[in-house]
Structures are given as structure tokens and as C-alpha cells.
């Protein structure tokens, strides 16, 4: 009640670094989540306590792409990735002319934004991109694993370059630049709104059913 920390847990993530690429294996991230949450819930149970809510923070621009079966078709592309440094010029020119800074929470489409990275994936690996049916930011993966709901919030969406804060929706011009349809992106919720509640049948991390995430 006094907001004192009662416990903590961490698990290292193994990044693959090659040239300008920085990637994270999706299954490795899932495994890290399981280990962290299971350790925390296990110790809480020994103290006679239980989790009352789960909050998810951002890892900036990190995302992956899923196919029609919701299986990942590529690793997470990290916010540290620089593969789009050269190709983001086209994105910048097109969106700057449409008052990009009035819509997104950045002045211009930088290479590390999802809008730039997704466009680069489209140009570099068109056959892979044709299989994309869902764009999944890393925080949304965590929420989905716990609740079955695919969602993000307006704050995280505004950092992608794909969302208009002015229009309060995914931004059609940015989607067009990347060759995306609106329905491939997560539902966008007001910041702080629970996306759903935990369901142990989806992924049993030791959290009871019904805990808001």
C-alpha cells in the first residue's frame, strides 16, 4: 500500500547482432517471461500473497510479424536495429509532406521507428512480407500470451510512427507507405486501460485466472 517493492526478478535476453541488425528470438522472449513470472508468483504464494494486476511497459520499437496462423515469421526486430538507416529517406519524404510531426510523437520518421523498419522489411524481403497478417509489438506479445487479447495503448502506438495522435487512430498515410492494412495492427486502447484478464489455459505462468493486465 505504501508502494514499497516487495520482490523482483529478471532474466537476460539473448540478442543476435549482425552488421546493423539487432534481433531477439520470439521463443527466447516467451521463455524469459515464463521464468520471471513463475518465479515471482511462486515466491508470492509462499508468502500467502497473490498478484492483483500485471502492468506491461515498452521496449520502444521492438516488433515481429505473424502469419495467418499467428505464428512468428521473423525474430523481434529490436529498437536498437539500424537496418533502415538508408531506406528511411523515402518514408521521411512522403510523411514529412503530410505533417508527420503533427501526428506522431517524433519530429520525423527516424530509422528506428516501426514505420521505417517495417517498410525496410517490405522492400528487403517481399516474399516474407507477403505472409504478414499481423504486426505485433513486443509489449503486445506479452499481453497476448497472458490474456489472449492483442492490444497496445495510445502512448506506445504514437511512438511507432504508424498512429495519429491528432486523429486518434492508426494513420492511413503511414500504413500506405508500409503496405499495411489497418486490421493487421493491435487494438489501440486508452493508456492505462486493462486489455484483458489472465487465462491460465493460454499459458500457465502461475497467475490465477482473472487478473487484469
C-alpha positions in Angstrom: 0.0 0.0 0.0 3.0 2.3 0.6 4.3 1.4 -2.9 7.4 -0.4 -1.4 8.9 -3.0 -3.7 8.3 -6.5 -2.1 10.1 -8.6 -4.7 11.8 -8.6 -8.1 13.1 -11.0 -10.7 15.0 -10.6 -14.0 16.1 -12.9 -16.8 18.6 -12.0 -19.5 17.6 -11.9 -23.2 20.0 -13.1 -25.9 20.2 -10.7 -28.8 21.5 -11.7 -32.2 23.7 -8.9 -33.6 24.9 -8.9 -37.2 26.1 -5.9 -39.1 23.4 -3.3 -38.4 20.8 -5.8 -37.3 19.7 -6.5 -33.7 17.1 -9.2 -33.3 15.5 -11.2 -30.5 14.2 -14.7 -30.8 10.5 -14.8 -30.0 10.6 -18.1 -28.2 13.5 -16.9 -26.1 11.4 -13.9 -25.0 8.5 -16.1 -24.2 10.8 -18.3 -22.1 12.1 -15.3 -20.2 8.6 -14.1 -19.5 7.7 -17.6 -18.2 10.7 -17.8 -15.9 10.3 -14.3 -14.5 6.5 -14.5 -13.8 6.7 -18.1 -12.5 9.5 -17.2 -10.0 7.5 -14.1 -8.7 4.2 -15.9 -8.4 5.9 -18.9 -6.7 7.5 -16.8 -4.1 4.3 -14.8 -3.6 2.4 -18.0 -3.0 4.9 -19.0 -0.3 4.2 -15.6 1.4 0.5 -16.2 1.2 0.1 -13.5 -1.4 -1.1 -13.3 -5.0 -0.8 -11.0 -7.9 -3.6 -8.4 -8.2 -2.6 -6.9 -11.6 0.0 -7.0 -14.3 1.5 -3.9 -15.9 3.4 -4.0 -19.1 6.0 -1.4 -20.1 7.5 -0.7 -23.5 10.7 -1.9 -25.2 10.4 1.0 -27.5 10.1 0.0 -31.2 10.6 -3.8 -30.9 8.2 -5.8 -33.0 7.7 -9.0 -35.0 5.4 -10.2 -37.9 3.0 -13.1 -37.7 1.4 -15.2 -40.4 -2.3 -16.1 -40.8 -1.9 -18.8 -38.0 -0.4 -16.1 -35.7 3.0 -17.8 -35.9 6.0 -15.5 -35.9 7.7 -15.4 -39.4 10.7 -13.5 -38.2 12.5 -12.6 -34.9 11.7 -9.5 -33.0 13.4 -6.5 -34.7 14.9 -4.6 -31.8 14.6 -0.8 -31.2 18.4 -0.9 -31.5 18.3 -2.2 -35.0 19.8 0.2 -37.7 19.0 -1.7 -40.9 16.6 1.1 -42.1 19.2 3.9 -41.9 19.5 4.2 -45.7 16.0 3.2 -46.7 14.1 5.5 -44.3 14.7 8.5 -46.6 11.7 7.6 -48.8 9.5 7.2 -45.7 10.6 10.5 -44.4 10.0 12.4 -47.6 6.5 11.0 -48.0 5.3 11.5 -44.5 7.0 14.8 -43.8 4.9 16.3 -46.6 1.8 15.1 -44.6 2.8 16.9 -41.4 4.2 13.8 -39.7 5.2 15.8 -36.6 1.6 16.8 -36.1 0.5 13.1 -35.9 3.3 11.1 -34.3 5.3 11.7 -31.1 8.5 12.2 -33.1 9.6 15.1 -35.3 10.4 12.9 -38.3 10.4 9.2 -39.3 13.7 8.1 -37.8 15.3 4.8 -38.9 14.5 3.1 -35.6 10.7 3.7 -35.7 8.5 0.9 -36.6 7.2 2.7 -39.7 10.7 2.8 -41.1 11.7 -0.7 -40.1 8.5 -2.3 -41.4 9.0 -0.5 -44.7 12.5 -1.8 -44.9 11.4 -5.4 -44.3 8.8 -5.0 -47.1 11.5 -3.8 -49.5 14.2 -6.2 -48.5 12.2 -9.4 -48.1 9.0 -9.0 -50.1 8.1 -12.7 -50.1 8.3 -12.9 -46.3 6.3 -9.6 -46.1 3.5 -11.1 -48.2 2.9 -13.7 -45.5 2.4 -11.0 -42.8 -1.1 -10.9 -41.4 -0.3 -9.3 -38.0 2.3 -6.7 -36.8 2.9 -7.5 -33.1 4.9 -5.1 -30.9 6.8 -6.8 -28.1 4.5 -5.4 -25.3 1.5 -6.7 -27.2 3.1 -10.2 -27.3 3.3 -10.2 -23.5 -0.4 -9.1 -23.2 -1.5 -11.7 -25.8 0.4 -14.5 -24.0 -1.4 -13.7 -20.8 -4.9 -12.8 -21.9 -5.4 -13.9 -25.5 -6.1 -10.2 -26.4 -4.0 -8.4 -29.0 -3.7 -4.8 -27.9 -1.5 -1.8 -27.3 -2.2 1.6 -25.9 -2.2 5.1 -27.5 1.1 6.0 -25.9 3.0 3.1 -27.4 1.2 3.4 -30.7 2.2 7.0 -31.0 5.9 6.0 -30.8 5.6 3.8 -33.9 5.1 6.4 -36.5 2.0 4.5 -37.6 -0.5 6.2 -35.3 -2.0 9.6 -35.5 -2.5 11.3 -32.1 -4.4 14.0 -33.8 -6.9 11.6 -35.4 -6.7 9.1 -32.5 -6.4 6.1 -34.9 -3.9 4.2 -36.9 -2.7 6.7 -39.6 -3.7 5.7 -43.1 -0.8 7.5 -44.9 1.8 5.8 -42.8 0.1 2.4 -43.3 0.1 3.1 -47.1 3.8 3.8 -47.1 4.5 0.4 -45.4 1.9 -1.5 -47.5 -0.1 -2.4 -44.4 -3.8 -2.7 -43.7 -5.3 -1.3 -40.5 -6.5 -4.7 -39.4 -3.0 -6.2 -39.1 -2.3 -3.9 -36.1 -3.3 -4.4 -32.5 -6.4 -2.8 -31.0 -5.4 0.5 -29.5 -6.7 1.3 -26.0 -6.5 4.4 -23.8 -3.3 4.4 -21.8 -3.7 2.5 -18.5 -6.8 0.6 -19.7 -6.7 -3.1 -18.9 -6.5 -5.1 -22.2 -8.0 -8.2 -20.6 -7.5 -10.7 -17.8 -5.2 -13.6 -17.4 -6.2 -17.0 -18.7 -4.1 -19.9 -17.4 -5.4 -22.1 -20.3 -3.4 -20.0 -22.7 0.0 -20.1 -21.0 0.3 -21.2 -17.4 2.8 -18.9 -15.7 1.3 -19.5 -12.3 -1.0 -16.5 -12.3 -4.6 -17.2 -11.4 -7.4 -16.5 -13.9 -9.0 -13.1 -13.9 -6.0 -10.9 -13.0 -6.2 -7.7 -15.1 -3.3 -7.0 -17.5 
